[in-house]
Amino acid sequence: MTGLESIAAEPQTTALFFDIDGVLAPIVERPEDARVPAETRRVLERLRDRYGLVACVTGRPSETAREIVGVEGLTYVGEHGLELDPDAGAWADRIHGFAVEVPWIDVEVKPLSVAFHYRTAADQTAAREELEPVAAAALDLGFRSRWGRMVLEVLPPVDASKGTAVRRLLERTGLRRALYAGDDTTDLDGFAALDGLDAAVRIAVVSEEGPPDLGARADLLVGSTEAFRELIAQL
């Protein structure tokens, strides 16, 4: 029995964790334009009714994530697990104030963090170089900075990640079997959170932008959001 077959064999005692952008929804130039395709929504609705937990763990705020996915009855955890950390809110005003002082066009202000996107820059390499001092300044002020797919994020200095979010949800539900799917550096924490479970499957949606470590850590690799949908349709 393969890992995927093992997961599907006991759905009511299994949790499914999905990143959104690059996994459920195709990557687009403007983050606000991202949407989960109707075909994928139908698969998620079926999984929701079959599995013990279906959760979207994302860098988006959870309300935004709910709009992008468009499926009720799922569990949404936003901002890389910050929404589950009671200490994160104390840093929000300072981070937002920091972002106001940065002369950058594509800034996404979230409730607990900010993201400086550079996907639409004419020269993405030069844009990243321009953001390097911003990342350094954030660290000097006591914040955390993190690079993702064409984005620099500035976050509160708390122990929150997709991994902590997954662990908390597993603890709440008591589930000991899980699948996690991601496409970026932050998803490595989600992968690690499955260590020690009774059954675990890690899926990487790989791309040229994604980190090589993700594919190396994964049990299964797929090359697109469409291929990922076909894979989870088997569950």
Order of alpha helices (4+ residues) and beta strands (2+ residues): alpha-beta-alpha-beta-alpha-beta-alpha-beta-beta-alpha-beta-beta-alpha-beta-alpha-beta-alpha-beta-alpha
